[in-house]
Every structure is written in C-alpha cells, then in structure tokens.
C-alpha cells in the first residue's frame, strides 16, 4: 500500500485522491489557514537515481509553470505553491494549484442528448483559444491538449492544466514524437515529423468537434489506424504536403473512401470552415489561436455570465 494516502501537510488537509499518474497522485485538499480554500495538490514521488538526477520533465514542468504564473492568465490553471526535497530516498515534489470542480470530459458527460448550445461551444472555444494564444505567444507548446487537461469551473471558467509534457520551443524544433494522447494527436506527430505550436491547434480542433458530437472525432487504437480515421474525414493530402523526413511512406491506399465536402455535415458553414482550418494536414497552413479567435464563428462572441 502506498503511504502517500496518509500524507498530510501543516498547510493543508488532504480530502480525497482525484487523479493518478506514472509518477504521483493528485489530491483535493483544503487550506488550514487564511481563506481555507479548496486546492489541488499534485505530489510527485520519484525514486532516487543519482546518475540521472531529477527527471527533466519535472524540472521542465516547474520551470514552465513558474514562467507563466507571473501573468496570472484567466485561462491557465494557477500554480499557488511549490515545495521539493528528498524524503525516504525519494525525490518529493509537491505542486499546489487552484482547485477547479471538473474537467471538460466530465462536463461533456453531463450534457443533454441534444448537445451543447452553440453559445456555450463558442464560449468554451474562446476561452480555450485565449489560453493557447497566451502560451504560444510565450513560446510554450502544451503538447497534451485533451478534454482531461481542460478544466471547467462551476462558473463556466475554462482553464488549461497539466503541463507535464509542455515545452518551450523554437521554430521547427525536433521534439519528442510520443506526445499528445492518440485521439488528439496531429498528423505530423503521428508521422514522426518535426512539429511546432500548431500541434496544439489540431488538438483544439478535435476538442471543437467533440463539443458538437459529445464524443471524440477520431478514435483510433494504433497510430496507423488513427491516421486512417483522420484521412477518412479530412481526405488524403497531396503528396507534396507529406513530410519528407517521415519514415511513413505516402500511399493512395491511406483513405479508401472520399470525404464529404463538409467535415461534419451537421455543422453550419461557419462552424465547418473553422473546423477545417483547425484540422488542416499541413501544419504551416493550420490556423493559429490568434486567427481562430478572429474567425467569424467566434469573433462576435462574448463571455456568458453564469
């Protein structure tokens, strides 16, 4: 039995475990002093490896959170505190965040069968893109954008969370290929090509479609199957757009059936137009977060008051 379930702090009281990952757990907690707010405590417990030192992903996540917390952006989850040290021959790192009631996956599971109202979809996308535009302006790629990592408060506030895979980037940097959960992974990542911040916009497009469908748009179970499902919807790209450095060969057999002119027939013209710009195969031609916010579907939208 892991002793972390019994772990407490003089600053806050652990109430319940709300998540678990490869290196640690996330807890709902309450401050013992001051406002006695609910908080989220992410505790990473890493075995000591003197030769390799503290894992790079740990240093990276803390550094990025420190970098962006200064701006206190409304659509990025707030980091409240960090503590670190060696305990029982393990490196113990604790990150304390503001507590948000639910993630987008949970939010969508509560939606009626009729689906979300168009104004709610606009509202969620505007906030998500505002957060992404902030990250990309500060040269940060999230690299694991999915509904589980998008938080939605009871007041309708949307906040991007979980920066464990995030990176500061330079143009066309060669980055780790195994990033982004499969269903939200951009073609250039699946094809093991170089990539940039546009991978986050592909993921945002997948989320955009999911807000209408109430289910993931592309549900492959292998990288090859994921590519096939993508091409069935967006069509097979021209060979000139296929990344030269990809070990995966271009073939006309990738997509056996031709896609419809509209990606999702149930969507109106403006909605389909924005979706098609998110889900553009060539990352150089994919819409940016800033341009997406100016798209006619979103440009006239103001925050809903709930």
C-alpha positions as CSV (number, residue, x, y, z in Angstrom):
1,X,0.0,0.0,0.0
2,X,1.3,3.4,-0.9
3,X,1.9,5.6,2.1
4,X,1.0,8.7,0.2
5,X,-2.7,8.3,1.0
6,X,-1.8,9.0,4.6
7,X,0.4,12.0,3.8
8,X,-0.6,15.4,5.2
9,X,0.9,18.9,5.4
10,X,0.7,21.6,8.1
11,X,-0.6,24.0,5.4
12,X,-3.5,22.0,4.1
13,X,-5.7,19.0,4.8
14,X,-5.9,16.2,2.2
15,X,-9.6,15.3,1.5
16,X,-9.5,12.9,-1.4
17,X,-7.4,11.5,-4.2
18,X,-8.7,12.8,-7.6
19,X,-6.1,11.5,-10.0
20,X,-3.1,9.3,-10.5
21,X,-0.2,9.2,-13.0
22,X,3.0,7.4,-13.6
23,X,5.0,9.4,-11.0
24,X,2.4,10.5,-8.5
25,X,-1.0,11.5,-7.5
26,X,-3.3,14.5,-7.4
27,X,-5.4,15.3,-4.3
28,X,-8.3,17.6,-3.4
29,X,-7.3,19.5,-0.3
30,X,-8.3,22.4,1.9
31,X,-6.1,25.2,3.3
32,X,-5.8,25.0,7.0
33,X,-5.4,28.8,7.3
34,X,-6.5,32.0,5.7
35,X,-9.4,31.6,3.3
36,X,-9.4,27.8,3.8
37,X,-9.9,27.4,0.0
38,X,-10.1,24.1,-1.8
39,X,-6.9,23.4,-3.6
40,X,-5.4,20.7,-5.9
41,X,-2.2,19.1,-4.7
42,X,-0.1,17.3,-7.2
43,X,2.5,15.2,-5.5
44,X,5.3,13.5,-7.5
45,X,7.3,10.8,-5.7
46,X,10.4,9.8,-7.8
47,X,12.9,7.1,-6.8
48,X,16.4,8.4,-6.3
49,X,18.6,7.9,-9.3
50,X,22.0,9.7,-8.6
51,X,23.3,9.3,-12.1
52,X,20.3,10.8,-13.9
53,X,19.3,13.3,-11.2
54,X,15.9,14.9,-11.1
55,X,13.9,13.9,-14.2
56,X,13.9,16.6,-16.9
57,X,10.1,16.5,-17.2
58,X,9.8,17.5,-13.6
59,X,12.2,20.5,-13.9
60,X,10.5,21.5,-17.2
61,X,7.0,21.5,-15.7
62,X,8.0,23.5,-12.7
63,X,10.0,26.0,-14.8
64,X,7.2,26.5,-17.3
65,X,4.6,26.9,-14.5
66,X,6.9,29.5,-12.8
67,X,7.3,31.3,-16.2
68,X,3.6,31.6,-16.9
69,X,2.2,32.1,-13.3
70,X,3.6,35.6,-13.3
71,X,0.9,36.7,-15.9
72,X,-2.0,35.1,-13.9
73,X,-3.9,34.4,-17.2
74,X,-7.6,33.6,-16.6
75,X,-7.5,30.6,-18.8
76,X,-4.4,28.9,-17.4
77,X,-4.7,27.0,-14.1
78,X,-2.9,28.9,-11.3
79,X,0.1,27.5,-9.6
80,X,-0.1,28.6,-5.9
81,X,3.0,26.9,-4.4
82,X,5.9,24.5,-5.0
83,X,7.9,22.6,-2.5
84,X,10.7,20.0,-3.1
85,X,13.1,17.8,-1.2
86,X,14.5,14.3,-0.6
87,X,12.4,12.0,1.7
88,X,13.0,8.3,2.4
89,X,15.5,8.1,-0.6
90,X,12.9,9.6,-2.9
91,X,12.7,13.0,-4.5
92,X,9.4,14.5,-3.3
93,X,7.9,17.4,-5.3
94,X,4.6,19.0,-4.4
95,X,2.7,21.4,-6.7
96,X,-0.3,23.2,-5.3
97,X,-2.8,24.6,-7.8
98,X,-6.2,26.3,-7.6
99,X,-8.9,23.7,-7.4
100,X,-11.4,23.5,-10.3
101,X,-14.5,21.4,-10.0
102,X,-14.3,19.3,-13.1
103,X,-12.6,18.7,-16.4
104,X,-14.1,19.0,-19.9
105,X,-14.6,15.3,-20.1
106,X,-16.8,15.3,-17.0
107,X,-18.6,18.5,-18.2
108,X,-19.5,16.9,-21.6
109,X,-20.7,13.7,-19.9
110,X,-23.3,15.8,-18.1
111,X,-24.6,17.4,-21.3
112,X,-28.1,16.6,-22.5
113,X,-28.6,14.3,-25.5
114,X,-29.5,17.4,-27.6
115,X,-25.9,18.6,-27.1
116,X,-24.4,21.9,-26.0
117,X,-25.9,25.2,-27.0
118,X,-23.9,27.0,-29.8
119,X,-23.2,29.9,-27.4
120,X,-21.7,27.6,-24.9
121,X,-19.5,26.0,-27.6
122,X,-18.4,29.4,-28.6
123,X,-17.7,30.4,-25.0
124,X,-15.6,27.3,-24.3
125,X,-13.6,27.6,-27.5
126,X,-12.9,31.4,-27.0
127,X,-11.5,30.7,-23.5
128,X,-9.5,27.7,-24.7
129,X,-8.0,29.6,-27.6
130,X,-7.3,32.6,-25.4
131,X,-5.2,30.3,-23.1
132,X,-3.5,28.7,-26.1
133,X,-2.7,32.1,-27.7
134,X,-1.1,33.2,-24.4
135,X,1.0,30.0,-24.2
136,X,2.1,30.3,-27.8
137,X,2.9,34.0,-27.5
138,X,5.2,33.0,-24.7
139,X,6.8,30.2,-26.8
140,X,5.2,27.4,-24.9
141,X,3.7,24.3,-26.6
142,X,1.3,22.3,-24.3
143,X,1.7,19.1,-26.4
144,X,-1.0,17.2,-24.5
145,X,-4.2,19.1,-25.0
146,X,-7.3,16.9,-24.5
147,X,-10.6,17.3,-22.6
148,X,-9.0,15.7,-19.5
149,X,-6.5,18.6,-19.3
150,X,-9.1,21.3,-19.8
151,X,-10.8,22.3,-16.6
152,X,-14.3,23.9,-16.4
153,X,-15.3,25.6,-13.2
154,X,-18.9,25.8,-11.9
155,X,-18.9,29.4,-13.1
156,X,-18.0,28.4,-16.6
157,X,-14.3,29.4,-16.5
158,X,-12.2,27.3,-18.8
159,X,-8.5,26.7,-17.8
160,X,-5.8,24.7,-19.4
161,X,-4.0,22.4,-17.0
162,X,-1.3,19.7,-16.8
163,X,2.0,21.0,-18.3
164,X,3.9,17.8,-17.7
165,X,4.6,17.4,-21.5
166,X,4.9,21.1,-22.3
167,X,8.0,22.6,-23.9
168,X,9.5,26.0,-24.7
169,X,10.1,25.8,-28.5
170,X,12.0,27.4,-31.3
171,X,10.8,27.3,-34.9
172,X,10.5,23.7,-36.3
173,X,12.4,22.2,-33.3
174,X,12.7,18.4,-33.4
175,X,10.7,17.3,-30.4
176,X,9.8,14.1,-28.7
177,X,7.4,12.1,-31.0
178,X,5.4,10.4,-28.3
179,X,3.3,13.3,-27.1
180,X,-0.4,14.1,-27.1
181,X,-3.0,11.4,-26.4
182,X,-3.6,9.4,-29.5
183,X,-7.1,10.7,-30.3
184,X,-5.9,14.3,-30.2
185,X,-2.6,13.8,-31.9
186,X,-1.7,15.9,-35.0
187,X,-0.7,14.0,-38.3
188,X,2.8,15.4,-38.2
189,X,3.3,13.8,-34.7
190,X,1.8,10.5,-35.9
191,X,4.2,10.7,-38.9
192,X,7.2,11.3,-36.7
193,X,7.9,14.6,-38.3
194,X,9.2,17.8,-36.8
195,X,6.5,20.0,-35.3
196,X,5.6,23.3,-33.7
197,X,2.9,25.0,-31.8
198,X,0.3,24.1,-34.4
199,X,0.0,20.6,-32.8
200,X,-2.0,22.3,-30.1
201,X,-4.4,23.8,-32.7
202,X,-5.0,20.3,-34.2
203,X,-5.9,19.1,-30.6
204,X,-8.1,22.2,-30.2
205,X,-9.9,21.3,-33.5
206,X,-10.5,17.8,-32.1
207,X,-12.0,19.3,-29.0
208,X,-14.1,21.7,-31.1
209,X,-15.6,18.8,-32.9
210,X,-16.2,16.9,-29.6
211,X,-18.2,19.8,-28.2
212,X,-20.7,19.2,-31.0
213,X,-20.5,15.4,-31.1
214,X,-20.2,14.7,-27.4
215,X,-17.7,12.1,-28.4
216,X,-14.1,12.1,-29.8
217,X,-14.0,12.7,-33.5
218,X,-11.0,10.3,-34.3
219,X,-10.9,7.2,-32.2
220,X,-8.0,5.1,-33.4
221,X,-6.3,2.4,-31.3
222,X,-3.0,2.4,-33.1
223,X,-1.1,5.3,-34.8
224,X,-1.8,3.8,-38.3
225,X,-5.5,3.4,-37.5
226,X,-5.5,7.0,-36.2
227,X,-4.1,8.3,-39.4
228,X,-6.6,6.3,-41.4
229,X,-9.5,7.8,-39.4
230,X,-8.1,11.3,-39.9
231,X,-7.9,10.8,-43.7
232,X,-11.4,9.4,-43.9
233,X,-12.6,12.8,-42.6
234,X,-10.2,15.4,-44.0
235,X,-9.2,13.5,-47.1
236,X,-5.8,12.3,-48.2
237,X,-3.3,15.2,-48.5
238,X,-1.4,15.8,-51.7
239,X,2.0,14.1,-51.7
240,X,3.8,17.5,-51.7
241,X,2.4,18.1,-48.2
242,X,3.7,14.8,-46.8
243,X,6.7,15.4,-44.5
244,X,9.9,14.4,-46.3
245,X,11.6,13.3,-43.1
246,X,8.7,10.9,-42.1
247,X,9.6,7.2,-42.0
248,X,6.0,6.5,-43.0
249,X,5.5,6.3,-46.8
250,X,2.8,8.2,-48.7
251,X,0.2,5.9,-50.3
252,X,-3.1,6.4,-52.0
253,X,-4.5,3.5,-50.0
254,X,-4.5,5.5,-46.8
255,X,-8.0,6.7,-47.4
256,X,-10.3,4.2,-49.1
257,X,-13.3,6.4,-49.3
258,X,-13.6,10.1,-50.3
259,X,-14.6,12.5,-47.5
260,X,-17.6,14.8,-47.8
261,X,-17.1,18.4,-48.7
262,X,-18.1,19.3,-45.1
263,X,-16.1,17.7,-42.3
264,X,-19.2,17.3,-40.1
265,X,-22.5,17.5,-42.2
266,X,-24.4,18.5,-39.0
267,X,-22.4,21.7,-38.7
268,X,-23.3,25.1,-40.2
269,X,-20.9,26.6,-42.8
270,X,-19.0,28.9,-40.4
271,X,-18.5,26.1,-37.9
272,X,-17.3,23.7,-40.6
273,X,-15.0,26.4,-42.0
274,X,-13.3,26.9,-38.6
275,X,-13.1,23.2,-38.0
276,X,-11.4,22.6,-41.4
277,X,-8.8,25.3,-40.6
278,X,-8.0,23.5,-37.3
279,X,-7.8,20.2,-39.0
280,X,-5.6,21.2,-41.9
281,X,-3.0,18.5,-42.6
282,X,-0.1,20.9,-43.4
283,X,0.8,22.5,-40.1
284,X,2.2,25.6,-41.9
285,X,-1.3,26.2,-43.2
286,X,-3.2,25.4,-40.0
287,X,-5.0,28.3,-38.3
288,X,-3.3,29.9,-35.2
289,X,-5.0,30.5,-31.9
290,X,-5.0,34.3,-32.6
291,X,-6.5,34.0,-36.0
292,X,-9.1,31.4,-34.8
293,X,-10.3,34.0,-32.2
294,X,-10.9,36.4,-35.1
295,X,-12.9,33.8,-37.1
296,X,-16.5,34.9,-37.8
297,X,-17.8,32.0,-35.8
298,X,-16.1,33.3,-32.6
299,X,-15.4,37.0,-33.3
300,X,-18.8,38.2,-32.1
301,X,-18.9,36.1,-29.0
302,X,-18.7,37.4,-25.5
303,X,-18.3,35.5,-22.3
304,X,-21.5,34.0,-20.9
305,X,-22.5,35.0,-17.4
306,X,-23.5,32.0,-15.4
